[in-house]
Amino acid sequence: MMSTTGNLHYAVVEGWEHLPEGFHHADVVGVDTDSRDRVFIITRQEERVIIYNRDGSFAGSWGEGFFTPRTHGLTIAPDDAVYCVDEGKQVIYKFTPEGELMQTIGTPGVASDTGYDGRSLASITRGGPPFNRPTNLAIAPNGDLYVSDGYGNASVHHFSADGQLLKTWGAPGTGPGQFNLVHGVAVAADGRVLIADRENDRIQFFSPEGEYLEEWHDVQRPTNIAIDRDGLIYVAELLHRPGDQSPRLGEITDERPGRVSVYDAAGNVRARWGGMDRCAPGNFVGPHDISVDSHGDLYVGEVTYTMGVRPGLVPDGCHTFQKFARV
């Protein structure tokens, strides 16, 4: 069992993923579960969607040769349609569970004008329309879609269920309703929209129409958010390293490892874990997405190559995808 803060407890399930011979995923950027508790992930460095049964056995894959190297998110709708965010193509794709393309939202290869220079978040001078390097998508109880956008924008987009743009809000900055890397999004049962405002080290809450409501600060570089049927809120959080500059926290002077936090609806921490030994089972290199199944078990995808292997923090072969059973 993991050593956690709070009164919920989880155990890492080592060896759960039965990755097929010849398959590789250096970064697992997106994860979600369908109505049968099958687990879908989307990967980089061999871009594809991989499907597992609840016991971790391989159930199939698709998308090979279709996606750009900058896949970013995956969300499964109540009807099991699969939305994939392709940041490199500036679009969101909607597929059947078998991988048949049903819809494309956005104009492939065309980025909106936000002032972004292609390198620095600081170059973003204004929020813009869809899309400039979008990151994730969430589905509201009424079927509407909300998109976090993203690395080259500072906006949230609200679409109807059929993909028609209804509203855009957001601007670069640190104030209410402003963003510094809109990285993740979730929608609660009451329609509130939760935004992982990553580099501002906070989660912002909005009404379905985009009205700012509140923000939570007991969070560290949040990448994405999941909400279960009981209203518990699960957050994947990236590491902070000494020398990092946070607009809200200032200069980071101590190592703060990547972690997962579980909150109740009032923001109380019910569980939290993640330690300094990044490659140890149950700890994290780069938590990037999180999903919870109908049993309360968690799945965490990590950008291990990007956050750990490439900068020399961890060796190649460190975990990139982990399951945690609620105990």
SVG drawing of the C-alpha trace seen along z (x, -y; Angstrom):
<svg xmlns="http://www.w3.org/2000/svg" viewBox="-28 -41 50 51">
<polyline fill="none" stroke="black" stroke-width="0.4" points="0.0,0.0 1.2,-3.5 2.2,-5.9 -0.4,-8.6 -1.5,-11.8 -5.2,-11.7 -7.7,-8.8 -7.9,-7.2 -5.2,-4.7 -3.9,-3.2 -1.6,-0.4 0.5,-0.5 -0.2,2.6 3.2,3.5 3.3,5.4 -0.3,4.6 0.4,3.3 1.0,6.1 2.6,4.0 2.8,6.1 6.2,7.3 7.7,4.6 5.6,1.8 7.2,-1.1 5.9,-4.3 8.5,-6.8 5.7,-9.3 2.1,-8.4 0.4,-11.7 -3.3,-10.7 -5.4,-8.1 -9.1,-7.4 -11.5,-4.5 -14.6,-3.5 -18.0,-2.1 -16.5,1.4 -13.5,0.2 -11.2,0.8 -8.2,-1.6 -7.2,-3.7 -3.9,-5.5 -2.3,-7.8 1.4,-7.8 4.4,-9.6 7.6,-8.2 5.4,-5.6 2.2,-7.7 -0.9,-5.5 -3.9,-4.6 -3.4,-1.4 -6.4,0.4 -6.2,2.6 -8.7,4.8 -9.2,4.2 -6.8,7.0 -4.0,5.2 -4.2,7.6 -3.7,6.0 -7.0,5.4 -5.9,3.6 -4.3,0.5 -5.0,-2.0 -3.8,-5.4 -0.3,-4.2 1.0,-6.7 -2.0,-9.0 -1.0,-11.3 1.8,-13.9 4.6,-13.5 2.8,-16.0 -0.2,-14.0 -1.4,-15.4 -4.7,-14.2 -7.4,-11.5 -11.0,-11.7 -13.8,-9.1 -17.4,-10.2 -20.3,-8.4 -21.1,-6.8 -17.5,-5.5 -16.5,-7.9 -12.8,-8.7 -11.5,-12.3 -7.8,-12.7 -6.0,-16.0 -3.3,-16.4 -1.4,-19.5 1.0,-19.3 -1.9,-19.4 -4.0,-22.1 -7.0,-19.8 -9.2,-17.5 -10.3,-14.2 -13.3,-12.2 -13.1,-8.4 -15.2,-5.4 -13.7,-3.0 -12.3,-1.0 -10.5,-4.0 -12.8,-5.1 -12.5,-8.9 -15.9,-10.6 -15.1,-14.3 -12.3,-16.8 -12.6,-20.0 -10.3,-22.8 -8.5,-23.5 -5.6,-21.1 -2.2,-22.8 -3.6,-26.3 -2.9,-28.0 -4.8,-31.0 -3.1,-34.3 -2.2,-34.9 1.3,-36.5 2.9,-33.1 6.4,-32.8 6.5,-29.0 8.8,-28.8 7.9,-30.8 4.7,-31.2 5.8,-34.8 5.3,-35.6 1.5,-35.0 0.0,-38.5 -3.7,-37.7 -6.2,-34.9 -7.3,-33.7 -9.9,-31.4 -9.3,-27.7 -6.6,-26.5 -2.9,-27.2 -1.4,-24.0 -4.5,-22.6 -3.9,-20.3 -7.1,-18.5 -10.8,-18.1 -13.6,-17.4 -17.3,-16.6 -20.0,-18.2 -23.1,-16.3 -25.2,-17.9 -22.7,-16.7 -21.0,-20.1 -17.3,-20.1 -14.6,-22.2 -11.1,-22.5 -8.0,-23.8 -5.8,-25.7 -2.8,-25.5 0.8,-25.9 0.3,-28.6 -2.9,-30.2 -4.4,-31.2 -8.0,-30.3 -10.8,-27.8 -13.2,-27.0 -16.8,-25.9 -18.3,-23.8 -21.7,-22.3 -21.9,-18.5 -21.7,-18.6 -18.6,-20.7 -19.9,-24.2 -18.0,-26.9 -20.2,-28.6 -17.7,-30.7 -14.1,-31.4 -12.6,-33.0 -9.2,-33.6 -6.1,-35.8 -2.4,-35.4 -1.7,-36.4 -2.1,-35.5 -5.4,-37.1 -8.8,-35.5 -9.7,-34.1 -6.2,-34.5 -3.9,-31.6 -0.3,-30.6 -0.4,-27.3 -4.0,-26.1 -3.0,-22.4 -6.1,-20.4 -9.8,-20.6 -12.6,-18.7 -16.3,-19.3 -18.1,-18.5 -21.6,-16.9 -23.1,-20.4 -21.5,-21.8 -18.6,-23.7 -15.5,-23.8 -12.2,-23.0 -9.0,-24.3 -5.5,-23.1 -3.6,-26.4 -0.3,-24.7 2.4,-27.3 0.3,-29.4 0.3,-26.4 -3.5,-26.5 -6.9,-25.1 -9.5,-27.6 -13.2,-27.0 -15.7,-28.5 -19.4,-28.4 -20.5,-26.6 -20.7,-30.0 -17.1,-30.9 -17.7,-33.1 -14.8,-32.9 -15.9,-31.3 -12.9,-30.4 -9.4,-28.8 -7.4,-26.2 -3.8,-26.8 -2.9,-23.6 -1.7,-22.2 1.6,-21.9 1.9,-22.4 -1.4,-20.6 -1.5,-18.8 -4.9,-17.3 -8.0,-16.5 -10.4,-13.7 -13.7,-13.6 -15.4,-10.4 -19.1,-9.7 -18.8,-10.4 -17.4,-13.9 -13.8,-13.1 -11.3,-15.2 -8.0,-13.6 -5.1,-15.8 -1.8,-14.8 1.0,-17.2 4.4,-17.8 7.6,-18.2 9.2,-21.5 13.0,-21.7 15.3,-24.1 15.6,-27.3 12.1,-27.0 10.3,-30.3 6.6,-30.2 4.4,-33.3 2.5,-32.5 5.1,-30.8 8.2,-32.7 11.6,-31.0 11.5,-27.3 14.5,-26.5 13.8,-22.8 13.0,-19.7 9.3,-19.0 8.7,-15.7 5.8,-14.9 2.7,-13.6 -1.0,-12.7 -3.5,-14.4 -7.1,-13.4 -9.5,-16.0 -13.1,-16.1 -15.5,-18.6 -14.5,-21.2 -10.8,-20.9 -9.7,-18.8 -6.8,-16.4 -8.0,-12.8 -4.9,-11.3 -1.5,-12.5 1.6,-10.6 4.9,-10.9 8.5,-10.7 12.0,-11.7 13.0,-8.3 11.4,-9.0 11.7,-5.6 10.5,-3.6 7.1,-2.0 4.4,-4.3 6.5,-7.5 6.5,-9.7 8.7,-11.2 6.2,-13.4 2.5,-12.8 0.7,-14.1 -2.8,-12.6 -5.0,-10.7 -8.2,-8.7 -10.4,-6.8 -12.5,-3.7 -15.8,-2.6 -14.0,-0.7 -12.1,-3.8 -8.8,-2.6 -6.5,-5.2 -4.4,-5.2 -1.5,-7.7 0.3,-8.4 3.7,-10.1 5.9,-12.1 8.9,-10.2 11.1,-10.8 10.3,-14.5 10.6,-15.2 13.1,-12.6 15.2,-10.8 15.9,-13.7 17.2,-16.0 19.2,-13.1 17.2,-12.8 16.2,-9.2 17.5,-6.3 15.6,-5.0 13.2,-2.2 11.7,-4.1 7.9,-3.7 5.7,-5.7 2.3,-4.3 1.0,-3.1 -2.1,-1.7 -3.1,-2.3 -5.8,-0.2 -7.9,-1.8 -7.6,0.3"/>
</svg>
